[in-house]
Amino acid sequence: MSVLEGIAKNRFVIVGRVGMDLFPAPGEAVEDAAQFTADMGGSSANIAAGIVKLGGVASLVTSVSDDAVGRFCLNKLHHYGVETTYVTPKGGEARNSLALYESRVLGHQSVIYRNGAADFQMTNAEVEAVDYSRFGALVTAGTVFAAEPSRSAAFRAFELARAAGLPIIFDVDYRPYSWPSAEVAADVLSRAGALSDVIVGNDDEFGFMAGGKEKGLAKARDLAASSAAIVVYKMGEGGAITLAEGQEMRTGIFPVTALKPTGAGDSFMAGMLCSLADGHDLKTAVLRGSACAAIVVARPGCAPAMPTPPELTAFLADHPGPTQPQ
């Protein structure tokens, strides 16, 4: 099936981590906090929650620790309506990832614990147990490739999804702290990008894969010309350049008073995919993804901040509109 035909099914198998997020009250520093709110985190889990809240179906493929934190993550996936058929508890010393971050922009701190992460224990056998025929597209984020055996399992999932006719949607999502070296990350993320039909990343991430930020847009253009059907090159406040069918579209952002910088990329991906599934054209889908990102950065948390369709509709109706693209 084509990329848009797959996305139109609005049923996504999402490969990658779920973790626990802890965040203090808005404006409060972690080191000064006496109380924290606990909720679900992890790029892939956040994308899944965003898709479900916008009316799609999402099933997560990952491993969690067989302990209280792993069970917390499973409970939260159930709370957000994400399918957990392919979430595997793991015993031993592996632990779920944990993120502590602040709901403030000035002096924002984010501390993420990923040592011996349970999601890196995902195996080939686990991705081979997935019934890919149930879904329209596979989605993943770059952190799934940062360590073995998860790296090999994710590439195996790509093979199986491709064999089942599913388009592959890849959020570069480069996090240096997860990788053994920048050289390994550049090689692996470039390989994953070359296998993907839709690639979303920011200018730093494309520049990283290309060997320099000044080469990032050329890298995005090369992927769009050689292998990917859709490439979205995000530039922060500068908006985005979307490359598809030999054309380039530039779009702006929806300015808001941001409470934090986290969660924007995950919400953008969910909003763009669900908008395409709902029949919007590509430019409109990118703008709606940008609106979802704006909503999330103005609220505490990541998964709990993802908008519902009425919230997205109200935001678009009330906001004066996106900035002029750069």
C-alpha positions in Angstrom: 0.0 0.0 0.0 1.1 3.6 -0.5 2.2 5.7 2.4 -1.0 7.7 2.6 -3.1 4.6 2.2 -1.4 3.1 5.2 -1.7 6.2 7.3 -5.4 6.5 6.3 -6.2 3.2 8.2 -5.4 5.2 11.4 -4.1 2.0 13.1 -0.4 2.3 14.1 2.1 -0.2 15.5 4.6 1.8 17.5 8.0 0.4 18.4 9.8 2.0 21.3 9.9 2.9 25.0 7.5 3.8 27.7 8.8 5.3 30.9 7.8 7.2 34.0 7.8 11.0 34.0 8.1 13.0 37.3 7.6 16.8 37.2 7.1 19.4 40.0 4.6 22.2 40.0 4.9 24.8 37.1 7.9 27.1 37.6 9.4 25.0 40.4 13.0 23.6 40.1 13.5 19.9 40.7 16.0 20.4 43.5 13.5 22.6 45.4 10.5 20.4 44.9 8.8 18.5 47.7 6.1 17.0 45.5 6.0 15.6 42.0 3.3 14.5 39.6 3.9 11.1 38.0 2.7 10.2 34.6 3.7 8.3 31.4 6.6 9.3 29.3 8.9 8.0 26.6 8.8 9.2 23.0 7.0 6.2 21.4 4.5 6.0 24.3 3.8 9.7 24.0 3.2 9.4 20.3 0.9 6.5 20.9 -1.1 8.4 23.5 -1.4 11.4 21.2 -2.7 9.2 18.4 -5.3 7.6 20.6 -6.5 10.9 22.1 -7.0 12.2 18.5 -9.1 9.2 17.6 -6.6 6.7 16.2 -5.5 3.2 17.3 -2.0 2.6 18.6 -0.3 -0.6 19.8 3.1 -0.3 21.6 5.9 -2.8 21.1 8.4 -2.6 23.9 9.8 -4.2 27.1 9.1 -2.9 30.6 10.7 -3.9 33.9 8.8 -6.5 35.9 8.4 -4.4 38.9 6.2 -1.5 40.3 7.5 1.0 37.8 6.9 -1.3 34.9 3.4 -1.9 36.2 2.9 1.8 36.6 3.8 2.2 32.9 1.4 -0.5 31.8 -1.4 1.0 33.9 -0.8 4.4 32.2 -0.8 2.8 28.7 -4.2 1.3 29.6 -5.4 4.7 31.0 -4.6 6.4 27.7 -6.1 3.6 25.6 -2.8 2.3 24.1 -2.9 -1.4 23.2 -0.4 -3.4 25.3 -0.6 -6.8 23.6 3.1 -6.6 22.6 4.5 -5.0 25.8 6.7 -7.6 27.5 7.7 -7.5 31.2 11.3 -8.3 31.8 12.8 -9.6 35.1 16.4 -9.2 36.2 18.3 -6.0 36.6 16.7 -4.0 33.7 14.7 -1.0 34.8 12.3 1.3 33.1 13.6 4.7 32.0 12.8 7.6 34.3 12.6 11.3 33.4 12.5 14.3 35.8 11.8 17.6 34.1 10.5 21.0 34.9 7.5 23.0 33.8 9.5 26.1 33.0 11.4 27.4 30.1 14.0 29.7 31.7 16.6 27.5 33.4 14.7 24.4 32.3 16.3 21.1 33.6 15.6 17.6 32.3 17.3 14.6 33.9 16.8 11.2 32.3 17.9 7.9 33.7 18.5 5.3 31.0 21.2 3.0 32.4 20.3 -0.6 31.8 16.9 0.4 30.4 14.3 -2.3 30.1 13.2 -1.2 26.7 16.7 -1.9 25.3 16.0 -5.6 26.1 13.4 -5.9 23.4 14.3 -8.9 21.2 13.8 -10.2 17.7 11.3 -12.8 19.0 9.1 -10.1 20.4 8.8 -8.1 17.2 8.3 -11.3 15.3 5.3 -12.0 17.4 3.5 -8.9 16.2 0.6 -9.3 13.7 1.6 -6.5 11.3 -1.5 -7.2 9.1 -3.6 -5.5 11.8 -2.0 -2.1 11.2 -1.6 0.5 8.5 1.8 1.8 9.4 4.8 1.3 11.7 6.1 4.3 13.7 9.3 4.5 15.8 11.7 7.0 17.3 15.5 7.0 17.2 16.1 6.0 20.8 15.0 2.5 20.0 18.2 2.0 18.0 20.6 3.2 20.7 21.5 -0.2 22.2 21.3 -3.9 21.6 19.3 -6.1 21.4 16.7 -3.4 20.8 18.6 -2.1 17.8 18.5 -5.3 15.9 14.9 -6.0 16.9 13.8 -2.6 15.6 15.5 -3.2 12.2 13.8 -6.6 12.2 10.5 -4.9 12.8 11.2 -2.7 9.8 11.8 -5.8 7.7 8.5 -7.4 8.9 6.5 -4.3 8.4 7.8 -3.8 4.9 7.0 -7.4 4.1 3.4 -6.8 5.3 3.1 -3.7 3.1 3.3 -1.2 5.9 5.0 2.2 5.4 7.6 3.0 8.0 7.5 6.3 9.8 10.6 7.4 11.6 11.2 10.3 14.1 15.0 10.8 14.3 14.8 11.8 18.0 18.5 11.8 18.6 19.4 11.7 22.3 23.2 11.7 22.8 23.0 10.3 26.3 21.5 7.0 25.0 24.3 6.2 22.6 27.8 4.7 23.0 29.2 7.3 20.6 28.2 10.0 18.1 29.8 8.0 15.3 27.6 4.9 16.1 24.5 7.1 16.3 25.2 8.8 13.0 25.7 5.5 11.2 22.7 3.7 12.7 20.2 6.6 12.4 21.3 7.2 8.8 20.6 3.5 8.1 17.2 3.8 9.7 16.4 6.9 7.8 17.3 5.3 4.5 14.8 2.5 5.2 11.9 4.9 6.1 9.0 6.3 4.1 8.3 9.2 6.3 11.1 10.9 8.2 10.6 13.7 10.8 13.5 15.5 12.5 14.8 18.9 13.4 17.7 20.8 11.8 20.1 19.6 14.5 19.2 15.9 13.9 19.4 16.1 10.1 22.7 18.0 10.5 24.0 15.4 12.9 23.3 12.6 10.4 24.9 14.7 7.6 28.1 15.6 9.6 27.3 19.2 10.2 24.2 21.4 10.8 24.8 23.4 7.6 24.4 20.1 5.7 21.2 19.1 7.3 18.7 20.5 4.7 20.7 18.9 1.9 20.5 15.6 3.8 16.7 16.0 4.1 16.5 16.8 0.4 18.6 13.8 -0.5 16.4 11.4 1.5 13.3 12.9 -0.1 14.8 12.4 -3.6 16.1 8.9 -3.0 14.0 6.9 -0.6 11.4 8.7 1.5 8.0 9.8 0.3 7.7 12.6 3.0 10.5 14.3 4.9 9.7 17.0 7.5 12.6 19.2 8.4 11.8 21.2 11.5 13.5 24.4 12.4 12.1 25.4 15.8 10.7 28.9 15.8 11.6 29.0 12.1 8.8 26.5 11.3 9.3 23.5 9.0 10.1 22.5 5.5 8.2 19.5 4.2 9.5 17.7 1.2 7.3 15.4 -0.9 6.7 14.6 -4.5 9.5 16.8 -5.6 8.0 19.9 -3.9 9.0 21.9 -0.8 6.4 23.4 1.5 7.3 25.9 4.2 5.0 26.4 7.2 5.2 28.5 10.3 4.4 27.7 14.0 1.6 28.7 16.4 3.2 31.0 19.0 2.1 30.3 22.6 3.4 31.1 26.0 5.4 28.0 26.6 5.5 26.3 30.0 8.2 23.8 29.0 10.0 22.6 25.9 9.3 18.9 26.3 6.7 16.8 24.4 6.5 19.0 21.3 8.0 16.6 18.8 5.8 13.6 20.0 2.7 15.7 19.8 3.6 17.0 16.3 4.0 13.4 15.0 0.7 12.3 16.5 -1.1 15.4 15.2 0.3 15.1 11.7 -0.4 11.4 11.3 -4.0 11.6 12.6 -4.7 14.7 10.4 -3.5 12.8 7.3 -5.6 9.8 8.4 -8.6 12.2 8.7 -8.1 13.2 5.1 -6.3 16.6 5.4 -3.7 17.5 2.8 -0.1 17.3 3.7 0.4 21.0 4.4 -2.7 21.2 6.6 -1.6 18.1 8.4 1.8 19.6 9.2 0.2 22.8 10.5 -2.2 20.8 12.6 0.8 18.9 14.0 2.5 22.2 14.8 -0.7 23.3 16.6 -0.6 20.1 18.7 3.0 20.8 19.6 2.0 24.3 20.7 -0.7 23.0 22.9 1.6 20.5 24.6 4.4 23.0 25.4 1.8 25.2 27.1 0.6 22.5 29.5 2.3 20.4 32.2 3.3 16.9 31.4 3.6 15.2 28.0 1.0 12.4 27.6 -1.6 14.2 29.7 -1.0 17.4 27.7 -1.8 15.8 24.3 -4.9 17.4 22.8 -8.3 15.8 22.0 -10.0 16.7 18.7 -12.3 19.3 20.3 -9.3 20.9 22.0 -7.4 21.0 18.8 -10.4 22.5 17.0 -10.9 25.1 19.7 -7.2 26.0 19.6 -7.2 26.5 15.9 -10.4 28.6 16.0 -9.1 30.9 18.8 -5.5 31.3 17.7 -4.6 34.1 15.3 -2.8 31.7 13.1 0.7 30.5 12.3 3.7 32.7 11.7 5.0 33.3 8.2 7.3 30.5 7.2 11.0 31.3 7.0 
